[in-house]
């Protein structure tokens, strides 16, 4: 049985992150969105608290917290604003690669680049899905002991300011590979992506016949395949946790708004249609939260079905965050689309988040294939 009761240490971390989100992050969210970057003041505060290094190993100066602890902290921070959290400079999604390969010689230059809790940004390109809509635009061709990169990646966060790029892919010969680039031989194609997460430094990386030598390869073949699977599981859980924070913010804001407004002489919240919608939003949030927390524990334990738990958690988080933020806009009526209220931004951020980390349909197909594959193996045994 999994206990969802936070430890005293986790509660202290959560309270600290939640206060920071309410008092410091949310008030500057619109400003950060307008400037397309996170303010240095917020960045410094988060770095000083160690919240930018939750996943990084201790020998790198990180906290190296278990996923269940990170989930709670990221949920609390994203309660302030998801766009700000996604735009924080640092290792980003590549932090999980670093955690699982902290001694790799190729990563030592990045390790040395960190000072006073601050680290350069890393953009992570997951090019392992050959069926993705953008897959045909980005190719990795085997070239002797190295590779040649050609084309444009999918949109990734931190691309705008990235000094390093981590790439997980399947090459032209069907072999898995993990690359680490730091010579800035790429071009960033900027632009608004689904009009959300505008402070996250979104962009597509353009490579023009870039030669990647053997010295830039972290892993290849079976080793790379296993590493990528473990990293993807962790990223799914961490991203789902951020969506929990956004959901909770939208739910709380809708409750406060409907409880404080009146129509026809009574509070809006007392109308049956409104109360039903609020209850449905709460159910969606709680269901997603339970699945994400469960997945966090299972992935850290490297459970046999860690992949299934991570897929299920992110799928439900995606579905729920889209539903909850959309309902929040509806609960505010015409005000829901006015920028003086945060819900329209949260809805846009939710749409962009889902697009960046896998559409519900794709996650569901992957989960179904995994279930069927497991059933087939049991039959053949």
C-alpha positions in Angstrom: 0.0 0.0 0.0 1.3 3.5 -0.9 0.9 6.2 1.7 0.2 9.7 0.3 0.8 11.3 3.7 3.7 13.7 3.3 6.7 13.5 5.7 7.5 16.5 7.9 10.4 17.4 5.6 8.1 17.2 2.5 5.5 19.3 4.2 8.1 22.0 5.0 9.4 22.0 1.4 5.8 22.2 0.1 4.8 25.1 2.4 8.0 27.0 1.4 7.3 26.4 -2.3 3.6 27.2 -2.0 4.3 30.6 -0.2 6.9 31.4 -2.9 4.4 30.6 -5.6 1.6 32.8 -4.1 3.7 35.7 -2.9 6.4 36.0 -5.6 5.7 33.9 -8.7 2.0 34.6 -9.5 2.3 38.4 -9.1 4.9 38.6 -11.9 3.5 35.9 -14.2 2.0 38.4 -16.7 5.3 40.4 -16.7 7.3 37.3 -17.4 4.9 36.3 -20.2 5.2 39.8 -21.8 9.0 39.7 -21.6 9.1 36.1 -22.8 11.5 35.2 -20.0 11.6 34.6 -16.2 12.8 37.6 -14.2 16.2 37.3 -12.7 14.7 38.1 -9.3 12.5 35.0 -9.3 15.3 32.9 -10.8 17.7 33.8 -8.1 15.2 33.2 -5.3 14.4 29.7 -6.6 18.1 28.9 -7.1 19.0 30.0 -3.6 16.3 27.7 -2.2 17.7 24.8 -4.3 14.4 24.3 -6.1 16.1 24.5 -9.5 18.2 21.4 -8.6 15.7 19.0 -7.2 16.6 16.2 -9.7 20.3 16.9 -9.9 22.7 14.5 -7.9 24.1 15.7 -4.6 27.7 15.5 -5.9 26.7 18.1 -8.4 25.3 20.4 -5.6 21.7 19.2 -6.2 19.1 18.0 -3.8 18.6 14.6 -5.5 15.2 14.2 -4.0 13.0 11.2 -4.6 10.3 11.7 -7.2 7.5 11.8 -4.6 9.1 14.7 -2.9 9.8 16.5 -6.2 6.2 16.0 -7.3 4.9 17.9 -4.2 7.4 20.8 -4.6 6.8 21.2 -8.3 3.0 21.1 -7.8 3.4 23.9 -5.2 5.6 26.0 -7.5 3.3 25.6 -10.5 0.4 26.7 -8.4 1.9 30.1 -8.9 2.4 29.9 -12.6 3.3 27.0 -14.9 4.8 29.2 -17.5 7.3 30.7 -15.1 8.3 27.2 -13.7 8.8 25.9 -17.3 11.0 28.9 -18.1 13.4 28.6 -15.2 17.0 28.2 -16.5 19.0 25.1 -15.7 19.2 21.5 -16.7 15.5 21.3 -17.5 14.3 17.9 -18.7 17.9 16.8 -19.2 18.4 16.7 -15.4 17.2 13.1 -15.3 19.9 12.1 -17.8 22.4 13.8 -15.5 21.1 12.1 -12.4 21.4 8.7 -14.0 24.8 9.4 -15.6 26.4 11.9 -13.1 29.9 10.4 -13.6 29.9 10.4 -17.4 33.0 12.3 -18.7 30.9 14.1 -21.3 28.9 15.8 -18.7 31.7 17.2 -16.6 32.0 20.5 -18.4 28.4 21.2 -17.6 29.0 20.2 -14.0 31.9 22.7 -13.8 29.7 25.4 -15.3 27.4 25.6 -12.3 28.2 28.2 -9.7 26.2 29.5 -6.7 23.3 27.3 -7.6 23.0 28.7 -11.1 23.5 26.6 -14.2 23.3 27.3 -18.0 20.1 26.1 -19.7 19.9 22.7 -21.5 17.3 22.0 -24.2 16.2 18.4 -24.4 15.0 16.9 -27.7 13.2 13.6 -27.5 13.2 12.3 -31.1 12.4 8.7 -30.3 8.8 8.7 -31.7 9.0 7.9 -35.4 5.3 8.5 -35.8 5.2 12.0 -34.4 4.0 14.7 -36.8 7.4 16.5 -36.8 9.5 13.3 -37.0 10.1 13.5 -40.8 11.6 17.0 -40.3 14.5 15.8 -38.0 16.9 13.1 -39.0 20.0 11.5 -37.4 22.1 9.6 -39.9 24.8 7.2 -38.8 28.2 8.4 -40.1 31.0 6.0 -39.1 31.5 6.2 -35.3 29.4 9.4 -35.2 26.3 11.0 -36.6 25.0 13.7 -38.9 22.1 15.8 -37.7 19.8 17.4 -40.2 16.5 19.2 -39.9 14.3 20.9 -37.4 13.3 19.5 -34.0 10.0 19.6 -32.3 9.4 22.7 -30.1 11.2 22.4 -26.8 11.4 24.6 -23.8 14.6 26.5 -22.9 15.6 26.4 -26.6 16.0 30.2 -26.7 18.7 30.4 -24.1 20.2 26.9 -24.3 24.0 26.6 -24.2 23.8 22.8 -24.2 21.5 20.3 -26.0 20.7 16.7 -25.0 19.1 14.5 -27.7 17.5 11.1 -27.3 16.7 9.5 -30.7 16.7 6.5 -32.9 19.1 6.8 -35.8 18.7 5.9 -39.5 19.7 2.3 -38.7 17.2 1.9 -36.0 19.7 2.1 -33.1 18.9 4.2 -30.0 21.4 6.9 -29.1 21.8 9.7 -26.6 23.8 12.8 -27.6 25.2 15.8 -25.7 26.1 18.9 -27.7 27.7 22.1 -26.3 29.4 23.8 -29.3 26.3 25.9 -30.2 26.2 24.5 -33.7 22.4 24.9 -34.0 20.0 27.7 -34.9 16.9 28.5 -32.8 13.7 29.1 -34.6 11.5 31.1 -32.2 7.8 31.7 -32.2 4.7 31.4 -30.1 3.7 27.8 -29.7 0.0 27.4 -29.2 0.2 30.9 -27.6 1.0 29.4 -24.2 4.1 29.0 -21.9 5.5 32.1 -23.5 8.1 32.6 -20.7 9.5 29.1 -21.2 11.9 30.0 -24.0 10.2 27.8 -26.6 11.8 27.2 -29.9 12.7 24.6 -32.5 16.3 23.7 -33.0 17.6 23.7 -36.6 20.6 21.6 -37.5 22.2 21.9 -40.9 24.3 18.8 -41.5 26.0 19.0 -38.1 28.7 16.4 -37.5 28.5 14.7 -34.1 31.6 12.8 -33.2 31.9 9.7 -30.9 33.1 12.0 -28.1 29.6 13.6 -28.0 27.7 10.3 -27.5 26.5 9.5 -24.0 25.1 6.1 -24.9 24.0 4.0 -27.9 22.3 0.7 -28.6 20.7 -1.2 -25.8 22.4 1.0 -23.1 20.9 4.1 -24.7 17.5 2.4 -25.0 17.3 1.5 -21.4 18.6 4.9 -20.3 16.0 6.7 -22.5 13.2 4.6 -21.1 14.1 5.4 -17.5 14.5 9.1 -18.2 11.2 9.3 -20.1 9.4 7.7 -17.1 10.9 10.3 -14.8 10.1 13.2 -17.1 6.4 12.1 -17.5 6.0 12.1 -13.7 7.7 15.5 -13.2 5.7 17.2 -16.0 2.4 15.7 -14.7 3.2 17.1 -11.3 3.5 20.6 -12.7 0.1 20.1 -14.3 -1.3 19.3 -10.9 -0.3 22.7 -9.7 -1.9 24.4 -12.6 -5.1 22.4 -12.1 -5.2 23.2 -8.4 -4.7 27.0 -9.1 -7.6 27.0 -11.6 -9.9 25.0 -9.3 -9.2 27.3 -6.3 -9.7 30.4 -8.4 -13.0 29.2 -9.8 -14.3 28.3 -6.4 -13.3 31.7 -4.9 -14.9 33.5 -7.9 -18.2 31.7 -7.9 -18.5 31.9 -4.2 -18.0 35.6 -4.2 -20.3 36.6 -7.1 -24.1 36.9 -7.1 -26.8 36.5 -9.8 -30.5 36.8 -9.2 -29.9 37.4 -5.5 -27.7 34.4 -4.7 -24.1 33.2 -5.0 -23.2 31.8 -8.4 -21.8 28.7 -6.7 -25.3 27.8 -5.5 -26.6 27.3 -9.0 -26.8 23.6 -9.8 -24.9 23.7 -13.0 -22.1 25.6 -11.4 -21.8 23.4 -8.4 -21.8 20.3 -10.6 -19.0 21.7 -12.7 -16.9 22.7 -9.7 -17.4 19.2 -8.2 -16.3 17.6 -11.5 -13.2 19.8 -11.6 -12.3 18.7 -8.1 -12.8 15.0 -9.0 -10.5 15.4 -12.1 -7.8 17.1 -10.0 -7.9 14.5 -7.2 -7.9 11.5 -9.6 -4.9 12.9 -11.5 -3.1 13.7 -8.3 -3.5 10.1 -6.9 -2.2 8.6 -10.2 0.8 11.0 -10.4 1.8 10.3 -6.8 1.5 6.6 -7.3 3.6 6.8 -10.5 6.3 8.8 -8.6 6.7 6.0 -6.1 6.6 3.2 -8.7 9.1 4.9 -11.0 11.6 5.6 -8.2 11.3 1.9 -7.1 11.9 0.9 -10.8 8.8 -1.2 -10.6 8.3 -3.8 -13.4 5.5 -1.7 -14.9 7.1 1.7 -14.3 6.4 2.6 -17.9 2.7 1.9 -17.5 2.4 3.9 -14.4 4.1 7.0 -15.9 2.1 6.8 -19.1 -1.2 6.5 -17.2 -0.2 9.4 -14.9 0.7 11.8 -17.7 -2.3 10.8 -19.8 -4.7 11.6 -16.9 -2.9 14.8 -16.0 -3.1 16.0 -19.6 -6.8 15.2 -19.9 -7.6 16.7 -16.5 -5.6 19.9 -16.9 -7.3 20.7 -20.2 -10.7 20.0 -18.7 -10.1 21.9 -15.4 -8.6 25.0 -17.0 -11.3 25.1 -19.7 -14.0 24.9 -17.0 -12.4 27.6 -15.0 -12.7 30.0 -18.0 -16.3 29.0 -18.4 -17.0 29.6 -14.7 -15.8 33.2 -15.1 -18.1 33.8 -18.1 -17.0 36.8 -20.1 -14.3 37.6 -17.6 -12.6 34.3 -18.3 -11.2 35.7 -21.5 -10.0 39.0 -20.0 -6.3 39.3 -19.2 -7.1 40.9 -15.9 -8.0 37.4 -14.7 -5.4 34.6 -14.8 -7.6 31.8 -16.0 -7.3 32.6 -19.8 -3.5 32.4 -19.4 -3.8 29.1 -17.5 -5.9 27.6 -20.3 -3.4 28.6 -22.9 -0.5 27.2 -20.9 -2.3 23.9 -20.4 -2.8 23.6 -24.2 0.9 24.3 -24.8 2.0 21.9 -22.1 0.0 19.0 -23.5 1.3 19.7 -27.0 4.9 19.7 -25.8 4.8 16.5 -23.8 2.6 14.1 -25.8 -1.0 14.3 -26.8 -3.5 12.2 -24.9 -4.2 10.1 -27.9 -0.5 9.2 -28.4 0.0 8.3 -24.7 -3.1 6.2 -24.7 -2.0 4.3 -27.8 1.4 3.7 -26.2 -0.2 2.4 -23.1 -2.5 0.1 -25.1 0.4 -1.3 -27.0 2.2 -2.0 -23.8 -0.7 -3.8 -22.3 -1.3 -5.9 -25.4 2.5 -6.7 -25.6 2.4 -7.9 -22.0 -0.6 -10.0 -22.6 1.0 -11.6 -25.6 4.1 -12.5 -23.6 2.0 -14.2 -20.9 0.2 -16.2 -23.5 3.4 -17.4 -25.2 4.8 -18.4 -21.8 
